[in-house]
Amino acid sequence: MIQKEFIEADAGPIARVTFILPSSMWADTIYLVGDFYGWNHSSHPFQHGRQGVWTITVDLELNRS
C-alpha cells in the first residue's frame, strides 16, 4: 500500500509518501530503491514494526527537472 500527503515546505512542495508492506512479506531486510535516491540499494531500509508490518516514509520533491 502507498499513502501520499502533499506538504508545502520552505523549499517548495513535497510529497510525503509512506510505503507499507504486509506482515506476510518474509525477509530479513527490505530497502526502498529508486532513481530519487540514485538507485542506492541500501540507503533507505524499511522498518519492521511490532505487528510485523514493514514501513518507510520519505519526502519527495515535486516538479523536479
mmCIF file as gemmi writes it, N, C-alpha and C atoms, coordinates in Angstrom:
data_model
loop_
_atom_site.group_PDB
_atom_site.id
_atom_site.type_symbol
_atom_site.label_atom_id
_atom_site.label_alt_id
_atom_site.label_comp_id
_atom_site.label_asym_id
_atom_site.label_entity_id
_atom_site.label_seq_id
_atom_site.pdbx_PDB_ins_code
_atom_site.Cartn_x
_atom_site.Cartn_y
_atom_site.Cartn_z
_atom_site.occupancy
_atom_site.B_iso_or_equiv
_atom_site.pdbx_formal_charge
_atom_site.auth_seq_id
_atom_site.auth_asym_id
_atom_site.pdbx_PDB_model_num
ATOM 1 N N . MET Axp A 1 ? 0.844 -1.16 0 1 0 ? 1 A 1
ATOM 2 C CA . MET Axp A 1 ? 0 0 0 1 0 ? 1 A 1
ATOM 3 C C . MET Axp A 1 ? 0.9 1.237 0 1 0 ? 1 A 1
ATOM 4 N N . ILE Axp A 2 ? 0.415 2.28 -0.646 1 0 ? 2 A 1
ATOM 5 C CA . ILE Axp A 2 ? 1.136 3.553 -0.677 1 0 ? 2 A 1
ATOM 6 C C . ILE Axp A 2 ? 0.184 4.649 -0.206 1 0 ? 2 A 1
ATOM 7 N N . GLN Axp A 3 ? 0.656 5.478 0.717 1 0 ? 3 A 1
ATOM 8 C CA . GLN Axp A 3 ? -0.114 6.622 1.196 1 0 ? 3 A 1
ATOM 9 C C . GLN Axp A 3 ? 0.678 7.888 0.871 1 0 ? 3 A 1
ATOM 10 N N . LYS Axp A 4 ? -0.004 8.913 0.327 1 0 ? 4 A 1
ATOM 11 C CA . LYS Axp A 4 ? 0.656 10.172 -0.017 1 0 ? 4 A 1
ATOM 12 C C . LYS Axp A 4 ? -0.015 11.327 0.692 1 0 ? 4 A 1
ATOM 13 N N . GLU Axp A 5 ? 0.822 12.268 1.099 1 0 ? 5 A 1
ATOM 14 C CA . GLU Axp A 5 ? 0.344 13.507 1.693 1 0 ? 5 A 1
ATOM 15 C C . GLU Axp A 5 ? 1.17 14.633 1.077 1 0 ? 5 A 1
ATOM 16 N N . PHE Axp A 6 ? 0.523 15.659 0.571 1 0 ? 6 A 1
ATOM 17 C CA . PHE Axp A 6 ? 1.23 16.771 -0.046 1 0 ? 6 A 1
ATOM 18 C C . PHE Axp A 6 ? 1.412 17.875 0.992 1 0 ? 6 A 1
ATOM 19 N N . ILE Axp A 7 ? 2.654 18.363 1.09 1 0 ? 7 A 1
ATOM 20 C CA . ILE Axp A 7 ? 3.023 19.331 2.125 1 0 ? 7 A 1
ATOM 21 C C . ILE Axp A 7 ? 3.731 20.511 1.472 1 0 ? 7 A 1
ATOM 22 N N . GLU Axp A 8 ? 3.423 21.705 1.953 1 0 ? 8 A 1
ATOM 23 C CA . GLU Axp A 8 ? 4.119 22.909 1.496 1 0 ? 8 A 1
ATOM 24 C C . GLU Axp A 8 ? 5.303 23.143 2.432 1 0 ? 8 A 1
ATOM 25 N N . ALA Axp A 9 ? 6.522 22.974 1.918 1 0 ? 9 A 1
ATOM 26 C CA . ALA Axp A 9 ? 7.741 23.156 2.703 1 0 ? 9 A 1
ATOM 27 C C . ALA Axp A 9 ? 8.425 24.454 2.293 1 0 ? 9 A 1
ATOM 28 N N . ASP Axp A 10 ? 9.422 24.877 3.052 1 0 ? 10 A 1
ATOM 29 C CA . ASP Axp A 10 ? 10.154 26.115 2.75 1 0 ? 10 A 1
ATOM 30 C C . ASP Axp A 10 ? 10.782 26.081 1.361 1 0 ? 10 A 1
ATOM 31 N N . ALA Axp A 11 ? 11.307 24.93 0.968 1 0 ? 11 A 1
ATOM 32 C CA . ALA Axp A 11 ? 11.975 24.796 -0.329 1 0 ? 11 A 1
ATOM 33 C C . ALA Axp A 11 ? 10.991 24.509 -1.463 1 0 ? 11 A 1
ATOM 34 N N . GLY Axp A 12 ? 9.704 24.435 -1.157 1 0 ? 12 A 1
ATOM 35 C CA . GLY Axp A 12 ? 8.701 24.148 -2.182 1 0 ? 12 A 1
ATOM 36 C C . GLY Axp A 12 ? 7.883 22.928 -1.79 1 0 ? 12 A 1
ATOM 37 N N . PRO Axp A 13 ? 6.91 22.588 -2.598 1 0 ? 13 A 1
ATOM 38 C CA . PRO Axp A 13 ? 6.012 21.483 -2.257 1 0 ? 13 A 1
ATOM 39 C C . PRO Axp A 13 ? 6.734 20.133 -2.29 1 0 ? 13 A 1
ATOM 40 N N . ILE Axp A 14 ? 6.325 19.261 -1.369 1 0 ? 14 A 1
ATOM 41 C CA . ILE Axp A 14 ? 6.864 17.906 -1.332 1 0 ? 14 A 1
ATOM 42 C C . ILE Axp A 14 ? 5.697 16.927 -1.185 1 0 ? 14 A 1
ATOM 43 N N . ALA Axp A 15 ? 5.984 15.702 -1.537 1 0 ? 15 A 1
ATOM 44 C CA . ALA Axp A 15 ? 5.04 14.609 -1.3 1 0 ? 15 A 1
ATOM 45 C C . ALA Axp A 15 ? 5.641 13.732 -0.215 1 0 ? 15 A 1
ATOM 46 N N . ARG Axp A 16 ? 4.939 13.589 0.883 1 0 ? 16 A 1
ATOM 47 C CA . ARG Axp A 16 ? 5.364 12.667 1.942 1 0 ? 16 A 1
ATOM 48 C C . ARG Axp A 16 ? 4.677 11.335 1.622 1 0 ? 16 A 1
ATOM 49 N N . VAL Axp A 17 ? 5.508 10.355 1.285 1 0 ? 17 A 1
ATOM 50 C CA . VAL Axp A 17 ? 4.981 9.079 0.804 1 0 ? 17 A 1
ATOM 51 C C . VAL Axp A 17 ? 5.359 7.977 1.785 1 0 ? 17 A 1
ATOM 52 N N . THR Axp A 18 ? 4.361 7.198 2.197 1 0 ? 18 A 1
ATOM 53 C CA . THR Axp A 18 ? 4.59 6.057 3.077 1 0 ? 18 A 1
ATOM 54 C C . THR Axp A 18 ? 4.31 4.78 2.295 1 0 ? 18 A 1
ATOM 55 N N . PHE Axp A 19 ? 5.314 3.917 2.271 1 0 ? 19 A 1
ATOM 56 C CA . PHE Axp A 19 ? 5.197 2.607 1.634 1 0 ? 19 A 1
ATOM 57 C C . PHE Axp A 19 ? 4.972 1.581 2.739 1 0 ? 19 A 1
ATOM 58 N N . ILE Axp A 20 ? 3.978 0.717 2.566 1 0 ? 20 A 1
ATOM 59 C CA . ILE Axp A 20 ? 3.626 -0.268 3.586 1 0 ? 20 A 1
ATOM 60 C C . ILE Axp A 20 ? 3.564 -1.65 2.936 1 0 ? 20 A 1
ATOM 61 N N . LEU Axp A 21 ? 4.305 -2.583 3.511 1 0 ? 21 A 1
ATOM 62 C CA . LEU Axp A 21 ? 4.28 -3.972 3.05 1 0 ? 21 A 1
ATOM 63 C C . LEU Axp A 21 ? 3.678 -4.828 4.159 1 0 ? 21 A 1
ATOM 64 N N . PRO Axp A 22 ? 2.903 -5.844 3.819 1 0 ? 22 A 1
ATOM 65 C CA . PRO Axp A 22 ? 2.201 -6.637 4.834 1 0 ? 22 A 1
ATOM 66 C C . PRO Axp A 22 ? 3.138 -7.508 5.658 1 0 ? 22 A 1
ATOM 67 N N . SER Axp A 23 ? 2.623 -7.933 6.8 1 0 ? 23 A 1
ATOM 68 C CA . SER Axp A 23 ? 3.405 -8.802 7.692 1 0 ? 23 A 1
ATOM 69 C C . SER Axp A 23 ? 3.691 -10.148 7.057 1 0 ? 23 A 1
ATOM 70 N N . SER Axp A 24 ? 2.932 -10.529 6.037 1 0 ? 24 A 1
ATOM 71 C CA . SER Axp A 24 ? 3.173 -11.808 5.361 1 0 ? 24 A 1
ATOM 72 C C . SER Axp A 24 ? 4.418 -11.766 4.47 1 0 ? 24 A 1
ATOM 73 N N . MET Axp A 25 ? 4.991 -10.581 4.276 1 0 ? 25 A 1
ATOM 74 C CA . MET Axp A 25 ? 6.214 -10.425 3.487 1 0 ? 25 A 1
ATOM 75 C C . MET Axp A 25 ? 7.392 -10.906 4.325 1 0 ? 25 A 1
ATOM 76 N N . TRP Axp A 26 ? 7.95 -12.046 3.971 1 0 ? 26 A 1
ATOM 77 C CA . TRP Axp A 26 ? 9.047 -12.604 4.749 1 0 ? 26 A 1
ATOM 78 C C . TRP Axp A 26 ? 10.372 -12.102 4.188 1 0 ? 26 A 1
ATOM 79 N N . ALA Axp A 27 ? 11.177 -11.497 5.056 1 0 ? 27 A 1
ATOM 80 C CA . ALA Axp A 27 ? 12.508 -11.012 4.672 1 0 ? 27 A 1
ATOM 81 C C . ALA Axp A 27 ? 13.261 -10.632 5.931 1 0 ? 27 A 1
ATOM 82 N N . ASP Axp A 28 ? 14.573 -10.624 5.819 1 0 ? 28 A 1
ATOM 83 C CA . ASP Axp A 28 ? 15.4 -10.127 6.921 1 0 ? 28 A 1
ATOM 84 C C . ASP Axp A 28 ? 15.495 -8.615 6.868 1 0 ? 28 A 1
ATOM 85 N N . THR Axp A 29 ? 15.606 -8.068 5.65 1 0 ? 29 A 1
ATOM 86 C CA . THR Axp A 29 ? 15.718 -6.63 5.433 1 0 ? 29 A 1
ATOM 87 C C . THR Axp A 29 ? 15.089 -6.296 4.09 1 0 ? 29 A 1
ATOM 88 N N . ILE Axp A 30 ? 14.426 -5.145 4.018 1 0 ? 30 A 1
ATOM 89 C CA . ILE Axp A 30 ? 13.851 -4.658 2.759 1 0 ? 30 A 1
ATOM 90 C C . ILE Axp A 30 ? 14.275 -3.204 2.6 1 0 ? 30 A 1
ATOM 91 N N . TYR Axp A 31 ? 14.666 -2.83 1.39 1 0 ? 31 A 1
ATOM 92 C CA . TYR Axp A 31 ? 15.102 -1.464 1.106 1 0 ? 31 A 1
ATOM 93 C C . TYR Axp A 31 ? 14.232 -0.833 0.029 1 0 ? 31 A 1
ATOM 94 N N . LEU Axp A 32 ? 14.017 0.477 0.136 1 0 ? 32 A 1
ATOM 95 C CA . LEU Axp A 32 ? 13.366 1.25 -0.91 1 0 ? 32 A 1
ATOM 96 C C . LEU Axp A 32 ? 14.454 1.717 -1.863 1 0 ? 32 A 1
ATOM 97 N N . VAL Axp A 33 ? 14.289 1.417 -3.146 1 0 ? 33 A 1
ATOM 98 C CA . VAL Axp A 33 ? 15.292 1.772 -4.151 1 0 ? 33 A 1
ATOM 99 C C . VAL Axp A 33 ? 14.6 2.477 -5.31 1 0 ? 33 A 1
ATOM 100 N N . GLY Axp A 34 ? 15.189 3.557 -5.804 1 0 ? 34 A 1
ATOM 101 C CA . GLY Axp A 34 ? 14.62 4.261 -6.944 1 0 ? 34 A 1
ATOM 102 C C . GLY Axp A 34 ? 15.538 5.358 -7.435 1 0 ? 34 A 1
ATOM 103 N N . ASP Axp A 35 ? 15.169 5.946 -8.562 1 0 ? 35 A 1
ATOM 104 C CA . ASP Axp A 35 ? 16.022 6.991 -9.128 1 0 ? 35 A 1
ATOM 105 C C . ASP Axp A 35 ? 16.06 8.235 -8.249 1 0 ? 35 A 1
ATOM 106 N N . PHE Axp A 36 ? 15.07 8.417 -7.388 1 0 ? 36 A 1
ATOM 107 C CA . PHE Axp A 36 ? 15.055 9.573 -6.49 1 0 ? 36 A 1
ATOM 108 C C . PHE Axp A 36 ? 16.161 9.497 -5.452 1 0 ? 36 A 1
ATOM 109 N N . TYR Axp A 37 ? 16.817 8.352 -5.29 1 0 ? 37 A 1
ATOM 110 C CA . TYR Axp A 37 ? 17.968 8.207 -4.386 1 0 ? 37 A 1
ATOM 111 C C . TYR Axp A 37 ? 19.172 7.625 -5.118 1 0 ? 37 A 1
ATOM 112 N N . GLY Axp A 38 ? 19.233 7.84 -6.42 1 0 ? 38 A 1
ATOM 113 C CA . GLY Axp A 38 ? 20.38 7.405 -7.209 1 0 ? 38 A 1
ATOM 114 C C . GLY Axp A 38 ? 20.546 5.892 -7.249 1 0 ? 38 A 1
ATOM 115 N N . TRP Axp A 39 ? 19.454 5.151 -7.106 1 0 ? 39 A 1
ATOM 116 C CA . TRP Axp A 39 ? 19.461 3.688 -7.153 1 0 ? 39 A 1
ATOM 117 C C . TRP Axp A 39 ? 20.369 3.073 -6.091 1 0 ? 39 A 1
ATOM 118 N N . ASN Axp A 40 ? 20.53 3.773 -4.97 1 0 ? 40 A 1
ATOM 119 C CA . ASN Axp A 40 ? 21.327 3.248 -3.862 1 0 ? 40 A 1
ATOM 120 C C . ASN Axp A 40 ? 20.561 2.088 -3.221 1 0 ? 40 A 1
ATOM 121 N N . HIS Axp A 41 ? 21.167 0.917 -3.202 1 0 ? 41 A 1
ATOM 122 C CA . HIS Axp A 41 ? 20.489 -0.307 -2.769 1 0 ? 41 A 1
ATOM 123 C C . HIS Axp A 41 ? 20.432 -0.498 -1.263 1 0 ? 41 A 1
ATOM 124 N N . SER Axp A 42 ? 21 0.405 -0.488 1 0 ? 42 A 1
ATOM 125 C CA . SER Axp A 42 ? 20.989 0.19 0.963 1 0 ? 42 A 1
ATOM 126 C C . SER Axp A 42 ? 20.759 1.464 1.783 1 0 ? 42 A 1
ATOM 127 N N . SER Axp A 43 ? 20.424 2.561 1.137 1 0 ? 43 A 1
ATOM 128 C CA . SER Axp A 43 ? 20.318 3.82 1.876 1 0 ? 43 A 1
ATOM 129 C C . SER Axp A 43 ? 18.985 4.003 2.603 1 0 ? 43 A 1
ATOM 130 N N . HIS Axp A 44 ? 17.938 3.286 2.208 1 0 ? 44 A 1
ATOM 131 C CA . HIS Axp A 44 ? 16.615 3.519 2.791 1 0 ? 44 A 1
ATOM 132 C C . HIS Axp A 44 ? 15.945 2.195 3.187 1 0 ? 44 A 1
ATOM 133 N N . PRO Axp A 45 ? 16.312 1.67 4.36 1 0 ? 45 A 1
ATOM 134 C CA . PRO Axp A 45 ? 15.695 0.412 4.803 1 0 ? 45 A 1
ATOM 135 C C . PRO Axp A 45 ? 14.285 0.63 5.355 1 0 ? 45 A 1
ATOM 136 N N . PHE Axp A 46 ? 13.414 -0.313 5.091 1 0 ? 46 A 1
ATOM 137 C CA . PHE Axp A 46 ? 12.091 -0.324 5.721 1 0 ? 46 A 1
ATOM 138 C C . PHE Axp A 46 ? 12.272 -0.662 7.196 1 0 ? 46 A 1
ATOM 139 N N . GLN Axp A 47 ? 11.331 -0.204 8.013 1 0 ? 47 A 1
ATOM 140 C CA . GLN Axp A 47 ? 11.307 -0.554 9.437 1 0 ? 47 A 1
ATOM 141 C C . GLN Axp A 47 ? 10.307 -1.692 9.63 1 0 ? 47 A 1
ATOM 142 N N . HIS Axp A 48 ? 10.686 -2.672 10.427 1 0 ? 48 A 1
ATOM 143 C CA . HIS Axp A 48 ? 9.822 -3.819 10.704 1 0 ? 48 A 1
ATOM 144 C C . HIS Axp A 48 ? 9.139 -3.577 12.04 1 0 ? 48 A 1
ATOM 145 N N . GLY Axp A 49 ? 7.843 -3.277 12.006 1 0 ? 49 A 1
ATOM 146 C CA . GLY Axp A 49 ? 7.103 -2.9 13.209 1 0 ? 49 A 1
ATOM 147 C C . GLY Axp A 49 ? 6.725 -4.078 14.084 1 0 ? 49 A 1
ATOM 148 N N . ARG Axp A 50 ? 6.168 -3.784 15.227 1 0 ? 50 A 1
ATOM 149 C CA . ARG Axp A 50 ? 5.795 -4.798 16.219 1 0 ? 50 A 1
ATOM 150 C C . ARG Axp A 50 ? 4.796 -5.812 15.678 1 0 ? 50 A 1
ATOM 151 N N . GLN Axp A 51 ? 3.9 -5.369 14.828 1 0 ? 51 A 1
ATOM 152 C CA . GLN Axp A 51 ? 2.895 -6.28 14.279 1 0 ? 51 A 1
ATOM 153 C C . GLN Axp A 51 ? 3.374 -6.947 12.993 1 0 ? 51 A 1
ATOM 154 N N . GLY Axp A 52 ? 4.644 -6.777 12.666 1 0 ? 52 A 1
ATOM 155 C CA . GLY Axp A 52 ? 5.226 -7.432 11.508 1 0 ? 52 A 1
ATOM 156 C C . GLY Axp A 52 ? 5.131 -6.664 10.215 1 0 ? 52 A 1
ATOM 157 N N . VAL Axp A 53 ? 4.459 -5.52 10.217 1 0 ? 53 A 1
ATOM 158 C CA . VAL Axp A 53 ? 4.293 -4.718 9.008 1 0 ? 53 A 1
ATOM 159 C C . VAL Axp A 53 ? 5.587 -3.956 8.718 1 0 ? 53 A 1
ATOM 160 N N . TRP Axp A 54 ? 5.968 -3.886 7.448 1 0 ? 54 A 1
ATOM 161 C CA . TRP Axp A 54 ? 7.154 -3.159 7.002 1 0 ? 54 A 1
ATOM 162 C C . TRP Axp A 54 ? 6.728 -1.78 6.506 1 0 ? 54 A 1
ATOM 163 N N . THR Axp A 55 ? 7.384 -0.694 6.97 1 0 ? 55 A 1
ATOM 164 C CA . THR Axp A 55 ? 7.032 0.657 6.522 1 0 ? 55 A 1
ATOM 165 C C . THR Axp A 55 ? 8.272 1.521 6.326 1 0 ? 55 A 1
ATOM 166 N N . ILE Axp A 56 ? 8.123 2.482 5.447 1 0 ? 56 A 1
ATOM 167 C CA . ILE Axp A 56 ? 9.114 3.544 5.294 1 0 ? 56 A 1
ATOM 168 C C . ILE Axp A 56 ? 8.373 4.78 4.784 1 0 ? 56 A 1
ATOM 169 N N . THR Axp A 57 ? 8.741 5.941 5.298 1 0 ? 57 A 1
ATOM 170 C CA . THR Axp A 57 ? 8.166 7.214 4.86 1 0 ? 57 A 1
ATOM 171 C C . THR Axp A 57 ? 9.292 8.092 4.347 1 0 ? 57 A 1
ATOM 172 N N . VAL Axp A 58 ? 9.092 8.634 3.146 1 0 ? 58 A 1
ATOM 173 C CA . VAL Axp A 58 ? 10.104 9.505 2.539 1 0 ? 58 A 1
ATOM 174 C C . VAL Axp A 58 ? 9.433 10.78 2.038 1 0 ? 58 A 1
ATOM 175 N N . ASP Axp A 59 ? 10.186 11.869 2.039 1 0 ? 59 A 1
ATOM 176 C CA . ASP Axp A 59 ? 9.729 13.135 1.475 1 0 ? 59 A 1
ATOM 177 C C . ASP Axp A 59 ? 10.357 13.292 0.09 1 0 ? 59 A 1
ATOM 178 N N . LEU Axp A 60 ? 9.512 13.448 -0.924 1 0 ? 60 A 1
ATOM 179 C CA . LEU Axp A 60 ? 9.982 13.554 -2.297 1 0 ? 60 A 1
ATOM 180 C C . LEU Axp A 60 ? 9.617 14.928 -2.842 1 0 ? 60 A 1
ATOM 181 N N . GLU Axp A 61 ? 10.57 15.55 -3.52 1 0 ? 61 A 1
ATOM 182 C CA . GLU Axp A 61 ? 10.325 16.854 -4.139 1 0 ? 61 A 1
ATOM 183 C C . GLU Axp A 61 ? 9.335 16.704 -5.281 1 0 ? 61 A 1
ATOM 184 N N . LEU Axp A 62 ? 8.494 17.712 -5.445 1 0 ? 62 A 1
ATOM 185 C CA . LEU Axp A 62 ? 7.583 17.736 -6.59 1 0 ? 62 A 1
ATOM 186 C C . LEU Axp A 62 ? 8.163 18.617 -7.677 1 0 ? 62 A 1
ATOM 187 N N . ASN Axp A 63 ? 7.762 18.371 -8.883 1 0 ? 63 A 1
ATOM 188 C CA . ASN Axp A 63 ? 8.169 19.19 -10.025 1 0 ? 63 A 1
ATOM 189 C C . ASN Axp A 63 ? 9.68 19.256 -10.215 1 0 ? 63 A 1
ATOM 190 N N . ARG Axp A 64 ? 10.342 18.095 -10.049 1 0 ? 64 A 1
ATOM 191 C CA . ARG Axp A 64 ? 11.8 18.051 -10.275 1 0 ? 64 A 1
ATOM 192 C C . ARG Axp A 64 ? 12.091 18.174 -11.755 1 0 ? 64 A 1
ATOM 193 N N . SER Axp A 65 ? 13.164 18.847 -12.103 1 0 ? 65 A 1
ATOM 194 C CA . SER Axp A 65 ? 13.554 18.975 -13.514 1 0 ? 65 A 1
ATOM 195 C C . SER Axp A 65 ? 14.475 17.863 -13.903 1 0 ? 65 A 1
